[in-house]
Structures are given as structure tokens and as C-alpha cells.
């Protein structure tokens, strides 16, 4: 009899067996769902599909200190795996997720942020329960996320105030879809914080308990070209809202500030430093309202951020433009920053400038190169990087604290308090009035007056 030859496994069957084993093991261990539905519009739907544990050998504390840039590179395999398996019409590559790839990648690993970073959701909820909350600039990047997170708490009324009707409409529709119970308890109002009468009417009508002031012009080069608008909107818009908060007895006014307010070289940064000074001055003379500020750096995916810009440039085949080879910035995801803002507010006693721990700074040149590689290209080979020079008002690096401020800890290791810098309040009020007179003057005169109000301004 002939001996049966041993059959060799077919390569295709063997490959399928390995793939099935891999995906089964990965799924049972709480891994990623590789295919992503086309109907998912952002990371909000993506995150529930993920299960994350800190890398082996690292504690949560150690992991939180890993730079954003390092975390971005960890999921290169995900993009490649997804792009290699796009066979069905109802699924799309991870790289095409909206709003943008990098925001989603970072948010994936920050899924358990609330647990690992000491966010006291019960404490925040207890404070906000039954309250009326006003968010100025509620349609912007930070403002809209504030509205999303505030909607999770049992607040009595959410007031969204924004000058841009399209942004306000978008967040309104999103919240009505995700939180239908807000239909009767949400007000979306159009107007400008510059309009003192409009602001007064809103406070008189709705009597907000808590005010989150996110409305501001934030684009550094544009404000260099229009310094009068930064003064009108950022400084006197803040003053209008703060005075109304005091007049109508709001419990707390929280200013969204920026690291660009520290030793500012730009009009935008100087204007935000004046806003911080307004808050500290108001707090000293107001008994019923706590005025505080929260200062932090760049947020991923915000309007005007480099990441959406780089993504568009990569999609067009380059070049990717970086202002300077050595420029660095701090980055944080928008949900992460907003959750810390709410937590800082819960710690507020009045007069504090809270400073968020932004982790390690990111070199923008490295970020551009990582994004090019994440998109499947080689920097300077497939897609060129062009250095365009620092823009007006731009610094090589940002600072979160002035040297005189020092640093105090809070119960949350991601939130610190800068010690207030003393200044002559009476003189400050006089200088504000002089600044108001010159807000429509020659740009050089506006900058000169800003230097008088903010001695650390070098623009």
C-alpha cells in the first residue's frame, strides 16, 4: 500500500488561522474593534469601543508623565492595520475619523482620565446640582466641551452665549441629540461680550450661579494685526461679564486663560494677562462672588491648532510648514483640559490663578514628522517640511508661571495655584480707563499702553 503523504498546510489557510487567533485573543482581552463605522463622527463614539490599561511596568502616575508625542507614536500599528483591511463599504480607515486622527489617538489612551487623575465628579456634581450655568464663547473649542461636560450634571439651566451663530447652533443640536432632557433647560443666546447692555440683560434675566468665561480672541498673529479687537473683546469683554457677575450675585466667575499671558510677547497674551489682573482685582473688592482663572497651554484639535493644519497639508501632499526648528509647545486634549477646569473651579476660594500640569513640552518639528509618518509617508522624502520663521508675537517656548508666582499644590496633582503677584489696584483701574480711550487709536499707541498695564509685556 502506498503511504499517505502528509499534507502541508496551505499558506492562505494558515494565515487565516493566525489572524483569527490574533483577533479572538485580542477581543477577549478587551482590545480594539479594528473596523470603525462610517457613521461615527468623532472620538465620543470611538472611546467606548476601547479598553486601556497602562503599559506593563508603569504605574498610572508614571504613565501620565509620558509626553503626548510618545503616546501618539504608540498607535501607528492601528492606522496601518485599519488601512490594510477596508473591504466593506460601511467601514472607513481610522485616518479618516472626524475631527482628526491625532485628537482621537491621544483621547484613546486618556479614556480613564477621570479615574486616574483624581477628578472628583461627585464633588463637582454636588456643587453644580440645581445651578444655572453660563458659558460665554459656548460654541468654541473649549466652550463647547464645557457645555458637553456640564450637561452630564444635574444643573437647572445651561446658558450658551456666543457671537457666532453657526457654532452656537451646532453645539445646541448636538446637546439636544445627546441630552434630550436639556430641551427645556438650555438657552442658546447670540450676542457679544463687548455689548454691556446685552450682557447685563442676560444676567438680569437668568441670574447665573456659575460663569465660565471662554469667549476671547485667541489667534496670536491675527491679534497682532488687529490689537484694538483684542483689547475690546478680551479685556473689556471680560470686564463687562465680570461686573455683571458681581452685580447680579453669581457665586463664581471662572476665566479661561492661557500660558501666553506669562511674560507675553504678543498682544493676545498681554490682553489675557490684563484679564487675569481684572479677575484678581474684582475678587479683592467683591464679597459675594469668587473670581478665579485657569491657565493652560495648547489643546489638541482646537480651532487654529497646528494639528488640523498639518493634517490638511499632509492630505494635499505637503509641504508641512513649521515656523521654527526648535519651537516647542505644551499640549493637552480638550476633554482633559475641561475636566481639570471644572475640578479647579470646585477648589476655588477666590482670587486664585490655577495652572494645569501640561506634562512634557512637544517639539513641533517632531510632531510634524510623527504626523507625516502616521499618515504613511516619509518626512523630507514624500512630504517636505518647510521652516517659515516665527510669526509676529510668537515665542519659541511658552511658560506656565511667572518667576514671581511660585507654585502651590492642590489635592489634584494635575492642578497647581500660582501665588498672586501684587499690583497697585487703583493705578490699574486708572490704566484700564486710559486703555479704553486708546482702544481705537494707532496700533503703536495701543501696544505702548499695554506695556504700561503689563510690565512683563515685551511686544
MOGILIN-V77117 format. One record per residue. N is the residue number from 1. RES is the residue in one letter. PSI is psi as a letter, one per 40 degrees, with the letter a starting at -180 (* if undefined). NEAR is the number of other C-alpha atoms within 12 Angstrom. D_CENTER is the distance of its C-alpha to the mean C-alpha in whole Angstrom. Layout:
BEGIN
N|RES|PSI|NEAR|D_CENTER, N|RES|PSI|NEAR|D_CENTER
END
This chain:
BEGIN
1|X|i|3|77, 2|X|h|4|74, 3|X|h|6|71, 4|X|h|6|68, 5|X|i|6|66, 6|X|h|6|62, 7|X|h|8|60, 8|X|h|9|57, 9|X|h|11|53, 10|X|h|10|52, 11|X|d|11|49, 12|X|d|11|47, 13|X|d|12|48, 14|X|d|13|47, 15|X|d|13|44, 16|X|d|15|43, 17|X|d|15|44, 18|X|d|14|41, 19|X|d|16|39, 20|X|d|14|39, 21|X|d|14|40, 22|X|d|16|36, 23|X|d|20|35, 24|X|d|17|37, 25|X|d|14|36, 26|X|d|17|32, 27|X|d|17|32, 28|X|d|13|34, 29|X|e|15|32, 30|X|f|16|29, 31|X|a|21|27, 32|X|i|30|26, 33|X|h|25|27, 34|X|d|27|27, 35|X|h|29|28, 36|X|h|36|25, 37|X|i|25|26, 38|X|d|21|26, 39|X|e|17|25, 40|X|h|23|21, 41|X|e|21|19, 42|X|a|27|16, 43|X|e|34|15, 44|X|d|23|15, 45|X|d|22|19, 46|X|d|31|19, 47|X|d|27|18, 48|X|e|22|21, 49|X|e|21|23, 50|X|i|27|22, 51|X|h|21|23, 52|X|h|22|22, 53|X|i|21|24, 54|X|i|23|23, 55|X|i|16|25, 56|X|h|10|29, 57|X|e|10|30, 58|X|h|13|26, 59|X|i|14|25, 60|X|d|23|22, 61|X|d|20|22, 62|X|d|16|23, 63|X|d|25|20, 64|X|e|29|17, 65|X|e|22|18, 66|X|h|26|18, 67|X|i|25|16, 68|X|d|37|14, 69|X|d|34|16, 70|X|d|26|19, 71|X|d|31|17, 72|X|d|35|17, 73|X|e|28|21, 74|X|d|22|22, 75|X|f|30|21, 76|X|d|27|23, 77|X|d|21|26, 78|X|d|29|24, 79|X|d|33|24, 80|X|d|21|28, 81|X|d|24|29, 82|X|d|26|28, 83|X|d|24|29, 84|X|e|18|32, 85|X|g|19|33, 86|X|g|22|32, 87|X|d|13|35, 88|X|i|15|34, 89|X|d|13|33, 90|X|e|13|31, 91|X|i|22|29, 92|X|i|26|27, 93|X|i|28|25, 94|X|d|40|22, 95|X|e|37|21, 96|X|e|28|21, 97|X|i|29|19, 98|X|i|27|16, 99|X|d|27|14, 100|X|i|31|14, 101|X|d|37|16, 102|X|d|48|13, 103|X|d|40|10, 104|X|d|36|13, 105|X|d|38|15, 106|X|d|36|13, 107|X|d|36|12, 108|X|d|36|16, 109|X|e|37|16, 110|X|e|36|14, 111|X|d|28|16, 112|X|f|25|17, 113|X|d|32|15, 114|X|d|25|16, 115|X|d|16|19, 116|X|e|24|19, 117|X|f|29|17, 118|X|f|25|19, 119|X|h|30|17, 120|X|g|25|20, 121|X|d|26|19, 122|X|d|18|23, 123|X|d|18|22, 124|X|d|28|19, 125|X|d|24|21, 126|X|d|15|24, 127|X|d|28|23, 128|X|e|33|21, 129|X|h|23|24, 130|X|e|20|26, 131|X|i|29|24, 132|X|h|34|23, 133|X|h|44|20, 134|X|h|48|18, 135|X|h|46|15, 136|X|i|50|15, 137|X|f|44|13, 138|X|e|48|13, 139|X|e|40|13, 140|X|a|36|10, 141|X|d|36|7, 142|X|d|44|5, 143|X|d|38|9, 144|X|d|41|10, 145|X|d|37|8, 146|X|d|41|10, 147|X|d|47|13, 148|X|d|36|13, 149|X|d|35|13, 150|X|d|43|15, 151|X|e|39|18, 152|X|e|25|18, 153|X|i|29|20, 154|X|f|25|23, 155|X|i|30|23, 156|X|d|30|25, 157|X|h|31|24, 158|X|h|46|20, 159|X|h|45|20, 160|X|h|48|18, 161|X|h|41|18, 162|X|i|38|17, 163|X|d|29|20, 164|X|h|23|19, 165|X|d|21|21, 166|X|d|17|20, 167|X|d|26|16, 168|X|d|32|18, 169|X|d|24|20, 170|X|d|23|18, 171|X|d|36|16, 172|X|d|35|19, 173|X|d|22|21, 174|X|d|23|18, 175|X|d|33|19, 176|X|d|23|22, 177|X|d|15|23, 178|X|d|19|21, 179|X|g|24|22, 180|X|d|16|25, 181|X|e|19|26, 182|X|e|28|24, 183|X|d|21|26, 184|X|e|16|28, 185|X|e|25|26, 186|X|h|33|23, 187|X|h|32|23, 188|X|h|38|22, 189|X|h|34|23, 190|X|h|27|23, 191|X|i|27|23, 192|X|i|32|22, 193|X|e|40|21, 194|X|d|29|24, 195|X|g|23|26, 196|X|d|23|27, 197|X|d|18|30, 198|X|d|23|27, 199|X|d|36|25, 200|X|d|28|28, 201|X|d|22|29, 202|X|d|34|26, 203|X|d|35|26, 204|X|d|20|30, 205|X|d|17|30, 206|X|e|30|27, 207|X|g|29|27, 208|X|i|40|24, 209|X|d|35|24, 210|X|h|45|20, 211|X|h|51|18, 212|X|h|47|14, 213|X|g|49|14, 214|X|e|43|11, 215|X|h|44|13, 216|X|i|42|14, 217|X|h|38|15, 218|X|e|40|12, 219|X|h|32|14, 220|X|d|34|16, 221|X|d|23|19, 222|X|d|21|20, 223|X|d|34|20, 224|X|d|30|22, 225|X|d|22|24, 226|X|g|28|24, 227|X|d|41|24, 228|X|d|33|25, 229|X|d|31|22, 230|X|d|42|20, 231|X|d|44|23, 232|X|d|38|23, 233|X|d|37|20, 234|X|d|45|18, 235|X|d|43|21, 236|X|d|35|23, 237|X|d|40|21, 238|X|d|47|19, 239|X|d|41|23, 240|X|d|35|24, 241|X|d|51|22, 242|X|d|47|22, 243|X|d|31|26, 244|X|d|38|26, 245|X|d|42|24, 246|X|d|33|27, 247|X|d|23|30, 248|X|e|28|29, 249|X|f|25|29, 250|X|i|32|25, 251|X|d|36|24, 252|X|i|46|21, 253|X|h|50|19, 254|X|h|51|15, 255|X|h|52|14, 256|X|h|49|10, 257|X|a|45|11, 258|X|i|45|10, 259|X|e|40|12, 260|X|e|40|14, 261|X|e|43|16, 262|X|h|40|18, 263|X|f|35|21, 264|X|i|35|20, 265|X|e|37|22, 266|X|i|39|20, 267|X|d|48|21, 268|X|d|45|17, 269|X|d|48|17, 270|X|d|44|20, 271|X|d|53|19, 272|X|d|51|16, 273|X|d|45|19, 274|X|d|49|21, 275|X|d|48|19, 276|X|d|45|19, 277|X|d|39|22, 278|X|d|44|23, 279|X|d|43|21, 280|X|d|36|23, 281|X|d|33|26, 282|X|d|38|26, 283|X|d|33|26, 284|X|d|25|29, 285|X|e|19|31, 286|X|h|27|30, 287|X|d|20|31, 288|X|e|21|29, 289|X|h|33|26, 290|X|h|36|23, 291|X|h|46|21, 292|X|i|45|18, 293|X|i|50|15, 294|X|h|48|12, 295|X|h|43|11, 296|X|i|44|9, 297|X|a|38|8, 298|X|i|41|6, 299|X|i|35|4, 300|X|h|38|6, 301|X|e|34|8, 302|X|i|31|6, 303|X|h|24|10, 304|X|e|20|11, 305|X|i|29|10, 306|X|d|32|13, 307|X|d|35|12, 308|X|d|25|13, 309|X|d|25|16, 310|X|d|36|17, 311|X|d|36|18, 312|X|d|24|20, 313|X|d|24|22, 314|X|d|32|23, 315|X|d|23|24, 316|X|e|16|26, 317|X|e|23|28, 318|X|a|28|26, 319|X|i|26|26, 320|X|h|35|23, 321|X|h|33|22, 322|X|h|31|21, 323|X|d|24|21, 324|X|i|24|23, 325|X|d|23|24, 326|X|e|20|23, 327|X|h|26|20, 328|X|i|29|17, 329|X|i|36|13, 330|X|i|34|11, 331|X|i|39|8, 332|X|i|39|6, 333|X|i|37|6, 334|X|d|35|3, 335|X|d|36|7, 336|X|d|41|7, 337|X|d|44|5, 338|X|d|34|7, 339|X|d|37|10, 340|X|d|43|11, 341|X|d|44|10, 342|X|d|46|13, 343|X|d|39|15, 344|X|d|44|15, 345|X|d|41|16, 346|X|d|35|19, 347|X|e|32|20, 348|X|h|33|20, 349|X|e|26|24, 350|X|h|33|23, 351|X|e|36|23, 352|X|i|41|20, 353|X|h|49|17, 354|X|i|46|15, 355|X|h|44|14, 356|X|h|44|11, 357|X|h|38|13, 358|X|e|36|11, 359|X|a|31|14, 360|X|i|22|16, 361|X|i|29|15, 362|X|h|33|15, 363|X|h|28|18, 364|X|d|33|17, 365|X|d|32|21, 366|X|d|27|21, 367|X|d|38|17, 368|X|d|45|19, 369|X|d|37|22, 370|X|d|35|21, 371|X|d|42|19, 372|X|d|39|23, 373|X|d|26|24, 374|X|d|33|22, 375|X|e|37|23, 376|X|e|25|27, 377|X|i|22|28, 378|X|h|20|29, 379|X|i|27|27, 380|X|e|21|30, 381|X|c|15|32, 382|X|d|20|31, 383|X|h|28|28, 384|X|i|24|28, 385|X|h|31|26, 386|X|h|21|27, 387|X|h|20|26, 388|X|e|16|25, 389|X|i|17|25, 390|X|h|21|23, 391|X|i|23|22, 392|X|h|23|23, 393|X|e|31|21, 394|X|i|30|19, 395|X|i|29|20, 396|X|d|26|20, 397|X|i|27|18, 398|X|i|33|16, 399|X|i|30|17, 400|X|e|39|15, 401|X|i|33|18, 402|X|i|26|22, 403|X|d|15|25, 404|X|e|15|26, 405|X|d|22|24, 406|X|a|18|24, 407|X|h|23|22, 408|X|i|21|23, 409|X|i|20|22, 410|X|i|25|21, 411|X|e|19|22, 412|X|h|29|19, 413|X|e|25|19, 414|X|e|33|15, 415|X|h|38|15, 416|X|i|33|18, 417|X|h|36|19, 418|X|h|31|20, 419|X|h|21|24, 420|X|i|29|24, 421|X|h|25|26, 422|X|i|14|29, 423|X|i|19|30, 424|X|h|16|33, 425|X|d|22|31, 426|X|d|16|34, 427|X|d|15|34, 428|X|d|26|30, 429|X|d|20|31, 430|X|d|16|34, 431|X|d|25|32, 432|X|d|32|29, 433|X|d|20|32, 434|X|d|22|33, 435|X|d|34|30, 436|X|d|27|30, 437|X|d|19|33, 438|X|e|24|32, 439|X|d|30|29, 440|X|e|20|31, 441|X|a|21|33, 442|X|i|17|33, 443|X|d|24|30, 444|X|d|20|32, 445|X|d|20|33, 446|X|d|35|29, 447|X|d|38|28, 448|X|d|25|31, 449|X|d|35|30, 450|X|d|42|27, 451|X|d|28|28, 452|X|d|23|30, 453|X|d|37|28, 454|X|g|37|25, 455|X|d|23|28, 456|X|e|26|25, 457|X|h|29|24, 458|X|e|24|26, 459|X|*|31|25
END
